[in-house]
Amino acid sequence: MSDYKIIFTGPVGAGKTTAITAISDTPPVSTDEAASDMTRSRKAGTTVAMDYGVLQLEGGERIHLYGTPGQERFDFMWEILTAGGLGLVLLIDNSRADPFRDLHFFLDAFRGFIAEQGVVIGVTRTDLGGPGLDAYHHELAGRDLNPAVFEVDARERDDVRLLVKALLYSLDPGLGA
Amino acid sequence: MKPAPARTPLKVAAYGFAPRLAQTLRLFFQGPCGGRCQLVPEEQAELVLVDIDSPEGAGRWRLTDPRNPDRPLVAVALRRPEPAPPWFLSKPIGSQAFLELLDRLEPRLRDTSASALTAPSAATTAPPDGSRGKSRSFRQAARGARTAKAARTLEAASFRHFIRSVPDADPGDARQRGHSTYDPRRHLQGHLQQACARAAASGKAQRLRGPWRDILIFPDTGEVIADLDEARLRSMTVIPVDGYGQVLLSELAAEEAEALRGASAGTPERQETFLWKVALWSSRGRLPGDTAWETPVRLRHWPNLTRLVLTPHALQLAALWVRRRCTPLEAAAALQLPRPAVFAFYSAALAVGLMEFEPGNVPASQPARPSGRSLARGLLGRILGRLRGA
């Protein structure tokens, strides 16, 4: 069995658990616990270990979907998680005080992985205000990056699937050929 | 009632049904319905049954499916809701009632004539039970919900329907190239682009008046309000406007703009979303006539494809054109895609200002995967297939 992975990351409450749930073939294993201190204002529970889901492929092959813990104090796990990863799905909560700080934090944290593989960015909670996608593209251009950036409702399976498909085509535009 | 004789089964999806009920439906289709329809994933379905008694389906019947507005949604419930949905089946679903519903729906679904491109007739939009008085409020609710969602998808079959009349001309033959081009200025698209440009330049709202009702452009919110439904808008994009009357573009004073914003029956849409779909529908698989076929282009950045009409192969084309500069014909050849699909995407991206012609300050795209360490294309393709079919 392969151990290929797609990694979902982003700040607390950005929708990683929801997104994995939206596309996983099995009920995702989630390790949400009651949130404390800084995360309490964002969501009732937060992921302290990781989320895990599976995409079943024909022939029994499986793609593992891993969600990183949303709290920075668990970042020692991220390097372990990304080993064997196909690419990164970065979810940014647009309603947070400074979403670009989050954006740069995660792009820095996964810099090596992104350079080796690829990244797509899903911007969530855009209905609550915050910067537009053009501002995200501007921020990314400053880093010499031009990944797919979509508005995403993490509860919508089609949105999440489109984001993951964009990641795959980013890795190889000729996939469908 | 006896099932109809053998024919291509109608593809039906079940939304909001518990797995056990969905399995029962499958058996129902195979047995009492005589194989006249088959249960398929929603992405492949020609019509969708929605269990509106379920939490998932509760709000769904109010919507014309935003990702496939022409596909009927059939509400299934113990009691008929108010306002009445256009298509309804009461529980428990009986074979006779179901087959009668198919009799009404199937001619419409199987209709591949050009008339399907035009606004639906009253017969297809009015509630089948004759409660026509309720249809307007339903359509208004549906339109509002559609716009709130804003995502638009044309499934492959629907898209082919748009572009099938466009010959895949020999690009080496200048005369044949003419068949693969259109002039946006002769269509609603050109007038709309002009209005949007004026709104952006002046910072003032614009009104575009023509054979359609008013189209209002508000630069302060980046929104467009069109007082016409989706089907009529689609029809308007196809027909050159210079053939049927005058088009007037006028600038609105602030008070007038606010008054019209409040009075319009239309629902605000983002300018980019609106312009993208108008260009796509106008193009119908053709390139703007002034396109320099030999000029390589690239995308400034990915379109926000979760909130735009998503055409087949849009993801591939975006991925390619963000990564490297090439002509539409080169893109079609590189990805082995039908040219009309490439031309339609190009036209829409060009209309919203995403195409870049000269080398500029576009950031380097994501690094190509090192070939020595690249994953087998087969694996990525299998994941993609799984996501398509999920």
Interface residues (C-beta under 8 A of the other chain):
Chain A: S2 Y4 I23 D25 L55 Q56 L57 E58 G59 E61 I63 L86 I114 A115 E116 Q117 G118 V119 L133 H137 L140 A141 R143 D144 L145 N146 P147 A148 V149 F150 E151 V152 R157 D158 D159 R161 L162 L163 V164 K165 A166 L168 Y169 S170 L171 D172 P173 G174 L175 G176 A177
Chain B: R67 A151 T153 R300 H301 W302 N304 L305 T306 R307 L310 H313 L315 Q316 L317 A318 A319 L320 V322 R323 A334 L335 Q336 L337 N361 V362 P363 A364 S365 Q366 P367 R369 P370 R373 S374 L375 R377 L379 L380 G381 R382 I383 L384 G385 R386 L387 R388 A390
